[in-house]
Amino acid sequence: MKPEPTGSQIDKVFIMKGSSLSIEINNGFFDSDYFNPESFEPSVEIYINEKQPMNQQSKVCNSANTEEGVLKPEWNQQFVFNVAKPTDEITFRVMNGKTVLGEKTYAVGNKRFFKKDPLSRLRTQSRVEDIIFVNNDAGQPIGSISYYAIWIYNVTKPLRDHLGSLKREKAEAVFKSLNYNM
């Protein structure tokens, strides 16, 4: 079965139906000067197109306590979303119970935000590693969450790119062996 394009494109490459955005929430660190370990309940909420109720998707990532305690949570949880347009928005919301500690919204593959927005690099179908910081009222970091993301929207492009690099490597190896034998 041949994949069908959605009608949206990135750099003249069609976004195919069934494209998936994979996000893995890894771990966090929270400052004990600001958070009481006895009552701290960290979690991360992830929303896709939160402002568009008909297209909204969401996941909640609850923390797992570690040997080092609740202030250094480990999640290692992966979530997959259907994302079909480069303008789709991802919102990360860092929570303590029902209290919002911090929030960031990114456009998945919008070129305008390329330099400021780490997730705009998803347009290259490469894995993006990033950290979301939680700041106090003075703007100082008091916590952080690390995550990875990758958006595969057209399987044939990365495969073609990989095949091209293999062909180049083979050509270089043949050239070196010919020069070696002379």
FIGULO-905211 format. One line per 8 residues: number of its first residue (from 1); their letters; for each residue x, y, z of N, C-alpha, C, O. Coordinates in pm, whole numbers. Example, Ala and Ser with C-alpha at 12.3 -4.5 7.8 and 13.67 -1.06 7.14 Angstrom:
// FIGULO-905211
1> AS> 1319 -569 780 1230 -450 780 1320 -330 780 1424 -332 846 ~ 1285 -225 708 1367 -106 714 1290 3 787 1341 114 804
//
This chain:
// FIGULO-905211
1> MKPEPTGS> 84 -118 0 0 0 0 89 125 0 175 140 87 ~ 69 211 -96 149 332 -110 92 441 -18 -29 465 -17 ~ 181 509 59 132 617 146 77 732 64 125 760 -46 ~ -25 799 118 -88 910 49 -44 1041 112 -33 1051 234 ~ -20 1144 29 16 1275 84 -103 1343 149 -218 1319 111 ~ -76 1427 248 -182 1500 317 -220 1628 244 -325 1686 269 ~ -134 1672 154 -154 1800 88 -58 1906 141 -32 2005 72 ~ -5 1886 261 94 1979 317 233 1933 277 258 1815 254
9> QIDKVFIM> 325 2032 268 463 2002 231 559 2077 321 525 2180 379 ~ 680 2024 331 792 2093 394 907 2085 295 949 1977 255 ~ 959 2200 255 1070 2207 160 1044 2118 38 1132 2045 -6 ~ 922 2126 -16 879 2052 -136 874 1901 -117 873 1825 -214 ~ 872 1856 10 855 1713 41 717 1698 104 684 1766 202 ~ 636 1609 48 500 1590 99 501 1526 237 579 1436 267 ~ 409 1576 321 383 1512 450 280 1403 421 173 1431 366 ~ 312 1281 458 226 1167 425 125 1141 537 151 1169 654
17> KGSSLSIE> 10 1087 500 -90 1046 600 -27 940 688 48 854 641 ~ -57 946 816 0 849 910 135 892 965 201 815 1035 ~ 178 1016 931 306 1062 985 296 1070 1137 189 1097 1191 ~ 409 1047 1205 403 1042 1350 513 1125 1414 627 1129 1369 ~ 474 1192 1522 566 1267 1606 585 1186 1733 489 1158 1804 ~ 708 1149 1760 740 1071 1879 813 1161 1979 913 1224 1944 ~ 762 1167 2101 823 1248 2207 852 1157 2325 764 1083 2371 ~ 975 1163 2373 1012 1085 2492 1054 1181 2603 1150 1256 2589
25> INNGFFDS> 979 1179 2711 1014 1258 2830 1110 1173 2911 1078 1061 2950 ~ 1230 1226 2937 1334 1147 3001 1340 1166 3152 1298 1078 3227 ~ 1393 1278 3195 1408 1299 3339 1397 1447 3371 1384 1531 3282 ~ 1402 1476 3499 1390 1614 3543 1476 1640 3664 1531 1549 3726 ~ 1485 1765 3696 1556 1809 3816 1481 1930 3870 1449 2022 3795 ~ 1452 1929 4001 1383 2040 4064 1457 2080 4191 1501 1995 4268 ~ 1470 2210 4211 1547 2267 4321 1474 2249 4454 1357 2285 4468 ~ 1544 2192 4551 1483 2165 4682 1456 2294 4760 1380 2291 4857
33> DYFNPESF> 1515 2406 4720 1486 2534 4785 1347 2585 4750 1291 2668 4821 ~ 1290 2535 4640 1160 2582 4594 1049 2477 4604 931 2511 4607 ~ 1087 2350 4610 987 2244 4610 1004 2155 4731 1115 2114 4764 ~ 894 2126 4797 895 2038 4913 878 1894 4865 774 1861 4807 ~ 978 1807 4888 967 1669 4840 847 1593 4895 800 1497 4834 ~ 796 1636 5011 682 1567 5073 551 1589 4997 462 1504 4998 ~ 541 1705 4929 414 1736 4861 431 1757 4710 335 1796 4643 ~ 550 1732 4657 576 1758 4516 528 1640 4431 563 1525 4458
41> EPSVEIYI> 446 1669 4328 392 1567 4237 415 1611 4093 321 1658 4028 ~ 537 1596 4041 564 1647 3906 501 1561 3797 493 1439 3808 ~ 457 1630 3692 408 1561 3572 427 1655 3453 450 1775 3470 ~ 417 1598 3334 428 1676 3212 305 1645 3128 273 1529 3102 ~ 236 1750 3085 123 1734 2994 169 1779 2856 236 1882 2843 ~ 133 1704 2754 170 1737 2617 42 1750 2536 -41 1659 2534 ~ 27 1862 2469 -91 1886 2386 -46 1915 2242 53 1984 2219 ~ -119 1861 2148 -102 1894 2007 -226 1971 1967 -338 1923 1985
49> NEKQPMNQ> -207 2090 1912 -317 2175 1865 -421 2200 1975 -541 2181 1954 ~ -373 2241 2091 -462 2263 2206 -572 2365 2175 -682 2353 2228 ~ -543 2463 2091 -640 2568 2060 -741 2525 1954 -834 2600 1922 ~ -725 2405 1900 -817 2355 1797 -886 2229 1851 -838 2119 1828 ~ -999 2244 1922 -1062 2130 1987 -1089 2010 1895 -1082 1896 1941 ~ -1118 2034 1767 -1147 1922 1676 -1022 1840 1644 -1032 1721 1614 ~ -903 1903 1649 -778 1835 1614 -688 1810 1734 -574 1769 1718 ~ -739 1836 1853 -654 1828 1973 -622 1684 2009 -706 1595 2000
57> QSKVCNSA> -497 1662 2052 -452 1535 2108 -377 1570 2236 -315 1676 2244 ~ -382 1484 2337 -307 1514 2459 -263 1386 2529 -325 1280 2513 ~ -156 1398 2607 -103 1287 2687 -53 1346 2818 -8 1460 2822 ~ -61 1268 2925 -8 1309 3055 101 1211 3093 83 1090 3086 ~ 214 1266 3133 329 1187 3170 353 1205 3320 410 1306 3362 ~ 309 1109 3401 328 1118 3545 467 1068 3582 521 979 3516 ~ 523 1127 3686 661 1093 3722 669 960 3795 573 911 3854 ~ 789 904 3788 821 783 3864 928 823 3965 1030 881 3927
65> NTEEGVLK> 905 793 4089 1005 827 4190 1132 746 4167 1127 630 4125 ~ 1243 808 4196 1372 741 4181 1435 725 4317 1383 774 4417 ~ 1548 657 4320 1622 643 4446 1665 779 4499 1680 797 4620 ~ 1685 875 4409 1728 1008 4450 1610 1095 4493 1630 1208 4537 ~ 1488 1043 4481 1371 1114 4529 1292 1182 4421 1329 1180 4303 ~ 1182 1243 4462 1085 1303 4371 1139 1429 4303 1085 1471 4201 ~ 1245 1491 4356 1301 1611 4295 1390 1580 4176 1431 1672 4104 ~ 1420 1452 4153 1495 1409 4035 1418 1296 3967 1465 1183 3961
73> PEWNQQFV> 1299 1328 3916 1214 1222 3859 1270 1166 3729 1338 1236 3653 ~ 1241 1039 3705 1272 974 3578 1141 927 3517 1062 858 3582 ~ 1119 967 3393 998 926 3324 1030 814 3225 975 705 3233 ~ 1118 843 3131 1150 750 3023 1022 694 2959 1009 574 2936 ~ 930 785 2930 803 749 2867 797 810 2728 832 926 2707 ~ 751 729 2633 744 775 2494 598 787 2453 515 702 2487 ~ 568 894 2379 433 919 2332 438 945 2183 531 1007 2133 ~ 337 897 2111 331 914 1966 203 990 1932 94 958 1980
81> FNVAKPTD> 219 1093 1848 108 1176 1805 101 1175 1653 203 1160 1586 ~ -19 1190 1599 -37 1209 1455 -25 1359 1427 -105 1438 1476 ~ 74 1396 1348 95 1535 1313 104 1543 1162 190 1480 1101 ~ 13 1621 1100 4 1621 954 39 1754 890 43 1763 767 ~ 64 1860 970 94 1990 912 213 2053 983 231 2034 1103 ~ 296 2126 909 411 2191 972 371 2301 1069 454 2345 1150 ~ 246 2346 1063 200 2452 1154 135 2396 1280 94 2473 1366 ~ 125 2264 1291 69 2205 1414 154 2249 1533 276 2259 1523
89> EITFRVMN> 88 2275 1644 158 2325 1762 164 2219 1872 69 2144 1894 ~ 279 2215 1940 299 2126 2055 311 2214 2178 388 2311 2178 ~ 236 2183 2281 247 2254 2408 292 2156 2514 231 2052 2535 ~ 401 2191 2582 449 2116 2698 409 2196 2821 437 2316 2829 ~ 344 2131 2917 305 2197 3041 363 2115 3157 327 1999 3176 ~ 452 2178 3234 512 2112 3350 424 2144 3470 393 2260 3497 ~ 384 2039 3542 287 2053 3649 341 2005 3783 432 1922 3789 ~ 284 2058 3890 300 2004 4025 158 1981 4074 90 2075 4117
97> GKTVLGEK> 114 1856 4068 -26 1828 4096 -111 1897 3991 -100 1866 3872 ~ -197 1992 4034 -282 2066 3940 -229 2207 3913 -294 2286 3845 ~ -111 2239 3967 -52 2372 3949 44 2373 3830 132 2288 3820 ~ 26 2470 3741 114 2485 3626 243 2553 3672 240 2664 3726 ~ 357 2485 3650 487 2542 3684 549 2616 3566 619 2715 3584 ~ 522 2568 3448 578 2630 3328 513 2571 3205 456 2462 3209 ~ 522 2645 3095 458 2601 2972 535 2657 2853 580 2771 2856 ~ 549 2576 2748 612 2619 2623 531 2564 2508 487 2449 2510
105> TYAVGNKR> 511 2647 2406 441 2606 2285 533 2626 2167 597 2731 2153 ~ 540 2525 2080 626 2528 1963 545 2493 1839 449 2416 1846 ~ 583 2552 1724 531 2508 1595 621 2396 1546 743 2410 1551 ~ 564 2286 1501 642 2167 1468 748 2191 1361 864 2158 1382 ~ 710 2247 1249 807 2259 1141 802 2393 1072 835 2403 953 ~ 762 2497 1143 746 2627 1082 882 2695 1064 955 2713 1161 ~ 915 2733 943 1044 2793 911 1066 2926 983 1180 2958 1018 ~ 961 3003 1006 977 3134 1071 1042 3124 1207 1116 3214 1247
113> FFKKDPLS> 1016 3018 1279 1067 3004 1415 1195 2921 1422 1239 2885 1531 ~ 1255 2892 1308 1365 2796 1301 1478 2826 1399 1528 2733 1463 ~ 1519 2952 1414 1633 2982 1501 1596 2984 1648 1677 2945 1732 ~ 1475 3027 1682 1434 3039 1821 1370 2911 1876 1371 2888 1997 ~ 1317 2831 1791 1232 2720 1831 1302 2586 1806 1318 2547 1691 ~ 1344 2516 1912 1417 2391 1889 1338 2286 1812 1397 2208 1737 ~ 1207 2282 1829 1129 2180 1760 1106 2211 1613 1059 2124 1539 ~ 1136 2332 1569 1125 2359 1425 1229 2278 1349 1215 2259 1228
121> RLRTQSRV> 1334 2229 1417 1434 2142 1352 1374 2006 1317 1437 1928 1246 ~ 1256 1976 1366 1190 1850 1332 1160 1841 1183 1140 1732 1130 ~ 1158 1955 1116 1131 1957 972 1235 1876 896 1208 1833 783 ~ 1354 1852 954 1460 1776 888 1445 1626 913 1524 1547 860 ~ 1347 1585 991 1323 1446 1030 1441 1390 1110 1467 1270 1108 ~ 1510 1478 1180 1620 1438 1268 1571 1441 1412 1475 1511 1446 ~ 1639 1365 1497 1605 1364 1639 1650 1495 1704 1763 1540 1683 ~ 1560 1555 1782 1588 1679 1852 1593 1649 2001 1504 1585 2056
129> EDIIFVNN> 1698 1697 2067 1709 1686 2212 1695 1827 2269 1756 1921 2217 ~ 1617 1841 2375 1595 1974 2431 1566 1963 2580 1539 1855 2633 ~ 1573 2077 2645 1542 2088 2788 1440 2200 2804 1456 2308 2748 ~ 1337 2173 2881 1239 2275 2916 1273 2321 3057 1277 2240 3150 ~ 1296 2450 3073 1330 2503 3204 1206 2560 3272 1120 2620 3207 ~ 1199 2542 3403 1095 2602 3486 1165 2711 3565 1264 2685 3634 ~ 1113 2834 3555 1177 2948 3622 1089 3001 3735 967 2986 3732 ~ 1154 3063 3834 1078 3130 3940 1034 3267 3889 1059 3302 3774
137> DAGQPIGS> 969 3345 3975 918 3476 3934 1030 3571 3892 1006 3664 3815 ~ 1151 3550 3943 1266 3635 3908 1333 3589 3778 1430 3650 3734 ~ 1281 3481 3717 1336 3431 3592 1454 3336 3609 1521 3302 3511 ~ 1480 3294 3733 1590 3200 3757 1540 3057 3746 1430 3027 3791 ~ 1620 2967 3685 1577 2828 3671 1567 2758 3807 1659 2764 3889 ~ 1453 2692 3828 1433 2615 3951 1397 2469 3920 1374 2390 4011 ~ 1395 2437 3792 1365 2300 3752 1383 2284 3603 1389 2382 3529 ~ 1391 2159 3560 1406 2132 3417 1355 1992 3384 1352 1903 3468
145> ISYYAIWI> 1315 1977 3259 1270 1848 3204 1346 1827 3074 1350 1916 2990 ~ 1407 1709 3057 1474 1681 2929 1386 1586 2847 1318 1499 2901 ~ 1391 1606 2715 1310 1522 2626 1378 1510 2490 1466 1588 2455 ~ 1334 1409 2415 1374 1388 2276 1248 1390 2192 1140 1354 2239 ~ 1263 1432 2066 1149 1428 1974 1199 1398 1834 1309 1438 1796 ~ 1117 1327 1757 1145 1305 1615 1011 1299 1543 915 1239 1592 ~ 1006 1361 1426 885 1363 1345 917 1300 1211 993 1356 1132 ~ 861 1183 1186 876 1115 1058 750 1142 977 643 1088 1006
153> YNVTKPLR> 764 1227 876 646 1263 796 654 1211 654 554 1213 582 ~ 772 1164 611 785 1108 477 900 1008 482 1017 1047 477 ~ 868 881 493 969 776 512 1065 768 393 1182 735 412 ~ 1018 795 274 1105 778 157 1221 876 156 1329 841 108 ~ 1204 999 206 1312 1097 203 1431 1053 289 1542 1050 237 ~ 1414 1018 418 1532 977 495 1595 849 439 1717 831 448 ~ 1513 760 383 1570 639 324 1653 673 200 1761 617 180 ~ 1601 765 116 1677 809 -1 1807 877 40 1912 853 -20
161> DHLGSLKR> 1801 962 143 1921 1030 192 2023 929 244 2142 941 217 ~ 1975 829 319 2065 725 373 2128 643 260 2248 613 264 ~ 2048 607 160 2099 532 46 2206 614 -27 2309 559 -69 ~ 2183 742 -43 2280 830 -107 2412 834 -30 2519 831 -90 ~ 2405 840 104 2528 842 184 2601 708 175 2724 705 173 ~ 2526 598 169 2591 467 152 2662 457 17 2772 403 9 ~ 2599 510 -88 2662 509 -221 2789 593 -221 2890 554 -280 ~ 2785 709 -155 2905 794 -147 3017 723 -72 3132 727 -115
169> EKAEAVFK> 2983 658 40 3083 584 118 3145 472 35 3266 449 38 ~ 3060 401 -41 3110 292 -126 3204 347 -232 3311 291 -256 ~ 3165 457 -296 3249 518 -400 3383 563 -342 3487 545 -406 ~ 3381 620 -223 3506 662 -158 3595 542 -127 3716 547 -147 ~ 3534 433 -79 3611 312 -47 3673 252 -173 3789 210 -171 ~ 3597 248 -283 3650 195 -408 3764 284 -457 3868 233 -500 ~ 3746 415 -450 3849 509 -494 3977 491 -412 4087 489 -467 ~ 3963 478 -280 4080 458 -194 4151 328 -225 4274 323 -227
177> SLNYNM> 4072 221 -250 4136 91 -280 4207 95 -413 4312 32 -428 ~ 4154 167 -511 4221 181 -641 4351 258 -626 4452 221 -686 ~ 4348 363 -547 4470 442 -524 4574 362 -444 4695 377 -465 ~ 4526 277 -355 4616 195 -273 4691 93 -359 4809 66 -336 ~ 4619 37 -459 4679 -65 -543 4775 -9 -647 4845 -88 -711 ~ 4783 118 -667 4871 178 -770 5010 197 -720 5096 246 -793
//
